[in-house]
Amino acid sequence: MLPKLAIAFTGTLAMLAIVIASIAPAIAREEVPINSIIISGVDGTGTAFASLSVPDRGNDRASFDSELSLYDLHIAKMYEVTDALCQRRFTFPFNQPIQVFQWSYSANSIPIGQLQISCREAEDVANTYGRAFLSESTVIRRPLSADSSPSAEILQIPTLNLAGYQVPLWKSYTRRLRLSGNY
């Protein structure tokens, strides 16, 4: 009886490995070049001020072998970071709970625009598109005390599952977003 159970268990593990191997490449994505993600503070209303700086202004071109543009992936990163930090009940030395992230988006030090993402909206997007199996190591700079300069920390941030039929849906979603203060 025991050898049959061991064989059945081994067979089940082998099938699970095959399924995961066939799914993982579809949802994993290459890292997108990002200069910095900085959380600079929180105001009295629970709005966190964040910035995403990227090295290249040509964000409308496709990323690697993807159908998604760099812009699509930059917006995804803002939602991913917002969702992850809201899920962690991320607070600052200022002892303020965060409700909303006000993102400033720039490329090669040239402002592109601002995007406000509430914790609820970020969670809704993550639930709609799903979170990928793998997380990305993401460097986030934030102050460790009210009077300090931002210090870097590496967080494991789950990525959105932007693969297959989700790709055109995400592209459509990001095209409907209106960044404020476009330059």
DOLO-805036 format. One line per 8 residues: their letters; for each residue x negated, y negated, z negated of C-alpha. Coordinates in pm, 1 decimal. Each point is the difference from the previous one (the first is absolute). Example, Ala and Ser with C-alpha at 12.3 -4.5 7.8 and 13.67 -1.06 7.14 Angstrom:
as = -1230.0 450.0 -780.0 ~ -137.0 -344.0 66.0
***
This chain:
mlpklaia = 0.0 0.0 0.0 ~ -276.9 -243.3 -91.5 ~ -191.2 33.6 332.2 ~ 321.3 -68.5 197.3 ~ 61.5 -313.3 -208.5 ~ -357.7 -119.1 59.0 ~ 37.3 55.6 376.0 ~ 332.3 -185.8 7.4
ftgtlaml = -149.5 -289.2 -198.7 ~ -306.3 -15.8 227.0 ~ 226.5 2.7 307.1 ~ 208.5 -282.8 -143.6 ~ -313.5 -206.7 -69.7 ~ -124.6 63.0 353.5 ~ 331.7 -118.8 147.3 ~ -4.6 -307.9 -222.4
aiviasia = -355.3 -81.3 114.5 ~ 106.9 31.2 365.5 ~ 298.9 -230.0 -53.9 ~ -208.2 -261.1 -182.8 ~ -274.5 16.0 263.4 ~ 253.4 -56.7 276.9 ~ 165.6 -293.8 -176.9 ~ -301.7 -179.5 -149.9
paiareev = -157.5 -117.5 327.6 ~ 331.4 -148.7 107.8 ~ 30.6 -217.2 -308.3 ~ -360.6 -78.7 -84.4 ~ -131.0 -315.3 157.8 ~ -339.9 -147.2 43.1 ~ -89.7 -282.7 -231.6 ~ 63.9 -343.8 140.7
pinsiiis = -279.2 -255.0 -49.1 ~ 94.2 -238.8 -280.5 ~ -230.8 -269.9 -135.0 ~ 180.6 -34.8 -330.5 ~ 317.3 35.5 -199.4 ~ 7.8 -250.1 -283.9 ~ 267.6 -47.3 -265.3 ~ -67.8 -347.2 -136.1
gvdgtgta = 265.1 -37.8 -267.5 ~ 363.8 6.1 -103.3 ~ 229.7 -294.6 -62.8 ~ 270.0 -31.2 -264.1 ~ 266.1 149.4 229.7 ~ -190.0 326.4 51.1 ~ -134.5 -87.9 345.1 ~ -347.3 143.6 61.7
faslsvpd = -217.0 -186.0 247.9 ~ -187.6 238.5 225.1 ~ -209.3 -30.2 312.4 ~ -92.3 245.0 273.2 ~ -298.9 -106.1 207.1 ~ -103.6 195.2 309.8 ~ -306.4 -42.7 221.0 ~ 159.2 -26.8 343.8
rgndrasf = 266.7 -236.9 129.0 ~ 86.0 242.7 284.3 ~ 258.7 173.1 -213.5 ~ 241.3 66.0 286.7 ~ -218.7 271.8 149.6 ~ 55.4 365.6 -74.5 ~ -186.3 151.5 -289.8 ~ -225.5 290.1 101.7
dselslyd = 214.6 269.1 168.1 ~ 316.9 -132.1 -159.9 ~ 305.5 -153.8 159.0 ~ 0.8 -243.1 -291.4 ~ -176.2 -333.6 29.1 ~ -238.4 -128.9 -264.0 ~ 276.1 -248.6 -93.6 ~ 238.9 292.4 -64.6
lhiakmye = -259.1 165.3 -222.9 ~ -86.9 -323.3 -182.6 ~ 367.7 -54.2 -82.7 ~ 22.5 364.3 -110.0 ~ -296.9 -54.3 -232.8 ~ 175.4 -297.6 -162.4 ~ 310.6 212.0 -62.4 ~ -209.3 294.3 -124.0
vtdalcqr = -195.3 -212.1 -247.7 ~ 314.0 -179.9 -116.9 ~ 184.2 329.0 -55.0 ~ -292.4 166.3 -175.5 ~ -66.8 -291.1 -234.5 ~ 369.1 -44.6 -77.9 ~ 30.9 375.0 -69.9 ~ -290.2 -24.8 -244.7
rftfpfnq = 174.0 -282.4 -182.8 ~ -306.0 -202.9 94.0 ~ -52.3 -292.5 -233.1 ~ -277.0 -250.5 -31.8 ~ -184.2 -143.5 -291.7 ~ 264.3 -271.4 18.9 ~ 245.4 256.0 -140.3 ~ 255.3 -59.7 273.3
piqvfqws = 207.2 277.1 157.5 ~ -7.3 -18.0 378.9 ~ 320.9 -23.3 203.7 ~ -130.1 -128.9 334.3 ~ -327.2 -17.3 191.6 ~ -65.1 -312.6 206.6 ~ -253.3 115.4 260.6 ~ -230.0 -231.4 194.9
ysansipi = -123.0 171.0 316.4 ~ -313.5 -117.6 179.1 ~ -233.2 128.9 269.5 ~ -359.7 -111.2 26.1 ~ 77.7 -273.8 -257.6 ~ 278.2 -140.0 221.3 ~ 345.1 -2.3 -167.0 ~ 264.0 206.6 181.7
gqlqiscr = 291.3 -45.3 -238.2 ~ 163.4 96.0 -326.7 ~ 233.9 283.3 -85.3 ~ 201.4 40.2 -318.1 ~ 71.0 360.5 -103.4 ~ 204.8 81.4 -308.2 ~ -65.3 315.2 -199.0 ~ 345.9 125.3 95.3
eaedvant = -56.9 -64.2 372.2 ~ -338.0 178.2 -12.4 ~ 158.7 299.8 -172.9 ~ 286.8 5.3 254.6 ~ -251.1 -1.3 287.7 ~ -204.0 277.9 -163.4 ~ 314.5 206.4 -51.6 ~ 117.1 -62.9 357.5
ygraflse = -327.8 90.8 171.8 ~ -130.6 235.0 -266.3 ~ -338.4 11.7 -163.6 ~ -272.0 207.1 166.8 ~ -152.5 295.0 -184.3 ~ -336.5 -171.3 -25.7 ~ -88.1 -325.3 -171.3 ~ -259.6 -249.9 118.8
stvirrpl = -272.2 -137.6 -221.3 ~ 73.5 -371.4 5.4 ~ -221.5 -269.0 -149.8 ~ 205.3 -267.1 -172.2 ~ -151.8 -304.1 -162.6 ~ 182.3 -154.6 -293.5 ~ -92.4 -197.6 -309.9 ~ -49.7 209.2 -312.6
sadsspsa = 76.5 -294.5 -226.9 ~ 173.0 -333.8 40.0 ~ -331.9 -184.0 27.9 ~ -197.7 247.5 209.5 ~ -82.9 31.4 367.6 ~ 154.3 291.2 188.5 ~ -173.4 334.1 -60.2 ~ 22.3 294.2 236.6
eilqiptl = 174.3 321.6 -86.9 ~ 70.3 299.7 221.6 ~ 355.3 131.3 -10.6 ~ 151.2 300.5 173.3 ~ 286.2 -149.3 202.0 ~ 251.5 233.1 169.6 ~ 42.4 -88.7 366.1 ~ 327.9 -21.9 186.1
nlagyqvp = 79.9 301.3 217.6 ~ -18.9 -179.6 333.9 ~ -9.9 290.0 242.3 ~ 219.2 151.9 268.9 ~ 346.9 -151.4 24.4 ~ -91.5 -249.5 -277.1 ~ -244.7 -186.6 228.2 ~ 253.9 -183.6 219.4
lwksytrr = 218.8 -65.7 -304.6 ~ -292.7 -160.1 -186.0 ~ -102.4 -204.7 303.9 ~ 356.9 -127.7 28.5 ~ 6.8 -79.1 -373.1 ~ -326.6 -196.6 7.2 ~ 112.1 -196.1 307.7 ~ 311.1 -116.8 -185.6
lrlsgny = -205.3 -132.8 -293.3 ~ -60.3 -370.5 6.1 ~ -324.2 -111.4 -157.0 ~ 36.2 -347.4 -145.2 ~ -251.6 -270.9 72.3 ~ -115.7 160.4 325.7 ~ -299.8 -180.8 139.1
***
